[in-house]
Structures are given as structure tokens and as C-alpha cells.
Amino acid sequence: MRPEIRAEIDRVIAGFRQECLRVLGETETLRGRLPEPAEGWREYFTRRIYTALLKYKEEVEALVEAHLTAEKRARPQP
């Protein structure tokens, strides 16, 4: 695997991790200030984290495409 691909994977994972930590860090503040959402707090925060994950979907797709392209180029042609 090319080092650039590995670096991009690390960046995407770190970004998603940071987003999860940010959302979960808001739980105490929001639960203290707002009424409980109709779906409940568990579903509310789960949905927010899932939505954050979807933001990274295109980046993950681009990573996979770049990796597959690099593999294809690296294979000797018959």
C-alpha cells in the first residue's frame, strides 16, 4: 500500500474520531440545557455520529479508488 494512501486513511480516521469525541462531549451540556428529544438521547447522539460518518463516505470511496488504481498500475501487464 502506498504511503500516501496510508496517510489519507489515518487522516480520515482521525477526523471521524474527532467528530465522535466532539458529539459525545456535548452530551452533558445538551442534556442539561434542552428537553429530551422525542427519539430519546441515545438515538439523538447515535444519529449525529452516524451523520458524521456519512460525511466521510466520499473520502473513503476516493481512498478505495486510489488504492485500487495504484494496485492495478503496480501489476505487471501480460
N, C-alpha and C positions, 0 to 999 in steps of 0.2 A: 504494500500500500504506500502510495506517495506521501511524503511528509506534509505536503500542503493539504491533502485530504484529511490526514490525522489532525492537523491544526484546526481545520474547519469543524471537524466533529467535536473537538474539545471546546471550541467557541460556542457552538450551538448548545451543547450540553450545559456549559456554564451559564449561558443566557437563560435557558429554561429553568435551571436550578435556582438562579437568582429570582426569577419571576415567581416560582413556587414559594420561596422564602418570603418574598415581599407580600404575597397574598396571605400566607399563613401568619405573618407578622401583624397583619391588620385585624386579625380575629378579635383580639381583646378590645381594641379601640371601637370597632364597628359594633360588636355585641353590646358594648356599654352605651353607645350613642343612639343606635337605631332599634326599632322594633324588629322582632324576628320575622324574616321573610316567610311568605306562605309555604314555600317548599321546605323550610327549616334551614338552620345554619349549615348543617353538614352538606346538604345538596347545593346550597348557595356557594360555598367555598370550593366544593368539588367542581362545580360548573365553571367557576372562574379559572381554576387551574387547568381544566380541560380546554377552555377557550384559549388560554395562554399557549398550550401545547399546539393548538391548531395554527397559531401564528408562525410556528417553526416548521410547519408541514412543507411549505415551499422550499425552505432552506434544506430540509432533509432530502427532498426529491432531487434538488440540484446536486447535493453531495453524492447521492447514489448514481446519478447520471455521470458525474465527473469520474467517479471510481470505475464504473463500467467502461467508459470511454478509454480511460488510462489502461485498463486491463486489456482491452481489445487492441490497442496500439502496441502493447508490450508483447503480445503473442506473435510468434513468427508466422508469416503467411506461407501457406504451402505452395 
